[in-house]
């Protein structure tokens, strides 16, 4: 995708070829330009920081329920 844009192909054509949006194509091209090949590697979507982290007691309770094989929905109900 990035190679095609850098070779001069229009963003809209490349986006259509990859069944994505021009915004996504632009994001990947910008990552490549600023970081090189390393910028194209998968990244975690997890936020680096949370405004209010989950209290440790809640985390422990969730972990205990997960060990009991509770599903996400069951944990939410608890």
Backbone bond lengths (Angstrom), bond angles and torsions (degrees), N, CA, C in turn:
res aa  C-N    CA-C-N  psi(-1)  N-CA   C-N-CA  omega(-1)  CA-C   N-CA-C  phi
1 X - - - 1.435 - - 1.531 109.36 -
2 X 1.322 115.99 -50.19 1.457 120.55 -178.53 1.526 110.28 -63.79
3 X 1.315 116.80 -44.20 1.473 119.92 179.63 1.519 111.69 -57.12
4 X 1.306 116.19 -41.81 1.461 119.85 -178.01 1.523 111.27 -65.06
5 X 1.328 117.63 -39.31 1.465 120.85 178.24 1.526 109.58 -67.89
6 X 1.328 116.76 -44.37 1.462 120.33 -179.49 1.525 111.78 -66.03
7 X 1.331 117.07 -24.35 1.465 121.21 177.68 1.530 111.31 -80.21
8 X 1.340 116.48 -4.59 1.450 119.77 175.15 1.516 115.85 108.09
9 X 1.313 117.04 1.70 1.460 119.42 179.23 1.526 109.35 -72.11
10 X 1.320 116.89 145.86 1.468 121.67 -178.15 1.530 110.65 -68.26
11 X 1.332 114.23 144.28 1.466 120.51 -179.84 1.522 111.74 -55.59
12 X 1.311 117.12 -43.78 1.462 120.47 -176.84 1.528 111.83 -64.07
13 X 1.319 117.08 -35.78 1.465 120.84 179.40 1.527 110.04 -69.52
14 X 1.328 115.70 -43.66 1.467 120.32 179.48 1.524 110.01 -65.38
15 X 1.317 117.11 -43.35 1.468 120.85 179.57 1.520 110.55 -59.63
16 X 1.314 117.11 -44.48 1.461 120.50 179.52 1.528 111.03 -64.04
17 X 1.321 117.06 -38.79 1.466 120.96 -179.66 1.525 111.54 -64.23
18 X 1.328 117.26 -30.27 1.460 121.43 -178.83 1.532 112.49 -103.53
19 X 1.325 116.61 9.71 1.473 122.25 -179.97 1.523 112.03 52.40
20 X 1.322 115.50 48.72 1.450 120.53 178.63 1.519 108.78 -139.25
21 X 1.320 116.91 -172.09 1.465 121.35 -178.29 1.520 110.98 -100.38
22 X 1.327 115.50 161.52 1.468 119.16 176.29 1.525 110.43 -65.06
23 X 1.327 117.21 -30.19 1.464 120.90 177.93 1.533 110.49 -61.45
24 X 1.328 116.41 -43.16 1.461 120.67 179.07 1.524 111.02 -66.07
25 X 1.315 116.71 -43.29 1.467 120.40 178.88 1.526 109.22 -60.81
26 X 1.320 116.75 -45.05 1.473 121.14 179.27 1.517 110.88 -59.89
27 X 1.330 117.45 -41.87 1.471 121.47 -179.96 1.526 110.53 -59.12
28 X 1.339 117.06 -46.19 1.458 120.38 -178.10 1.522 112.09 -69.18
29 X 1.312 117.17 -37.31 1.471 120.11 177.76 1.526 109.86 -65.43
30 X 1.323 117.48 -42.81 1.466 120.89 178.48 1.528 111.44 -63.88
31 X 1.331 116.85 -40.07 1.468 119.40 176.90 1.520 110.86 -61.57
32 X 1.337 116.38 -42.86 1.453 119.68 -179.70 1.519 110.63 -64.89
33 X 1.314 117.20 -43.36 1.464 120.50 -179.00 1.523 112.07 -64.62
34 X 1.308 118.15 -36.69 1.467 120.09 -177.36 1.529 113.73 -87.45
35 X 1.362 117.35 -28.37 1.462 119.41 -173.34 1.519 114.39 -123.67
36 X 1.318 117.62 -4.48 1.465 119.81 -177.39 1.522 111.00 73.82
37 X 1.320 116.28 -156.89 1.463 120.84 -177.86 1.525 112.51 -59.50
38 X 1.328 116.83 -33.28 1.464 120.49 179.16 1.512 112.78 -59.37
39 X 1.321 117.12 -28.94 1.456 121.14 179.63 1.517 113.54 -70.59
40 X 1.336 116.77 -13.98 1.455 120.61 -178.83 1.522 112.78 -92.98
41 X 1.328 117.20 -3.85 1.459 120.51 179.27 1.524 110.33 -73.49
42 X 1.327 115.93 154.68 1.463 121.37 179.05 1.521 110.03 -60.27
43 X 1.306 115.20 145.19 1.461 121.91 177.06 1.522 109.19 -127.07
44 X 1.296 115.06 154.09 1.455 119.86 175.84 1.523 109.15 -71.36
45 X 1.307 116.48 142.24 1.463 120.08 176.37 1.528 111.18 -90.82
46 X 1.336 115.57 0.45 1.464 120.72 179.89 1.527 109.55 -68.92
47 X 1.334 117.55 134.62 1.467 119.61 177.74 1.520 110.71 -62.06
48 X 1.311 116.46 145.10 1.472 119.87 178.90 1.522 111.55 -68.57
49 X 1.336 115.57 -34.85 1.458 120.82 179.37 1.516 109.51 -136.91
50 X 1.306 115.82 151.47 1.456 122.19 174.43 1.518 108.22 -113.62
51 X 1.318 116.36 144.17 1.468 119.13 178.99 1.524 110.65 -63.01
52 X 1.322 115.12 -47.79 1.456 120.22 178.90 1.517 107.79 -129.54
53 X 1.317 117.49 94.71 1.470 119.49 -179.81 1.529 111.85 -58.16
54 X 1.310 115.46 153.16 1.463 121.16 179.13 1.524 108.73 -64.35
55 X 1.322 116.99 131.93 1.469 119.87 179.99 1.538 110.82 -58.54
56 X 1.327 117.49 143.04 1.466 121.50 -178.24 1.529 113.55 -55.18
57 X 1.337 117.18 -34.45 1.470 120.14 179.59 1.530 110.35 -64.32
58 X 1.319 115.97 -40.26 1.465 120.91 179.40 1.522 110.27 -66.95
59 X 1.322 116.27 -41.91 1.465 120.74 178.52 1.523 109.95 -59.31
60 X 1.327 117.00 -45.14 1.463 121.15 -179.87 1.526 111.10 -62.72
61 X 1.336 116.07 -40.79 1.471 120.25 179.27 1.526 110.58 -63.58
62 X 1.320 116.52 -43.43 1.470 121.13 178.87 1.521 110.41 -62.65
63 X 1.322 116.34 -44.49 1.462 120.07 179.86 1.530 111.06 -62.31
64 X 1.315 116.24 -39.45 1.460 119.96 178.55 1.527 110.21 -62.95
65 X 1.326 116.76 -42.26 1.463 120.12 178.77 1.527 111.27 -67.36
66 X 1.318 117.61 -37.08 1.467 120.80 177.71 1.531 110.60 -63.48
67 X 1.324 115.88 -38.53 1.471 119.51 178.09 1.523 111.29 -64.86
68 X 1.340 115.74 -25.08 1.463 120.73 176.51 1.529 111.08 -87.13
69 X 1.325 116.84 7.44 1.473 124.09 178.03 1.519 113.55 68.29
70 X 1.341 117.27 28.10 1.449 120.55 174.18 1.524 108.58 -69.09
71 X 1.331 116.70 145.83 1.463 120.51 175.43 1.524 109.06 -82.94
72 X 1.327 116.26 169.97 1.458 120.66 177.59 1.517 112.03 -57.89
73 X 1.346 116.83 -41.39 1.469 120.45 179.00 1.522 111.55 -64.56
74 X 1.317 115.72 -41.10 1.471 119.24 -179.51 1.530 109.83 -66.23
75 X 1.309 116.57 -39.86 1.464 120.05 178.82 1.528 109.87 -64.26
76 X 1.322 116.86 -41.34 1.469 120.79 179.27 1.529 110.63 -60.96
77 X 1.319 117.13 -38.92 1.458 120.71 179.85 1.537 110.97 -67.06
78 X 1.322 115.56 -37.92 1.477 119.65 179.36 1.510 109.85 -64.70
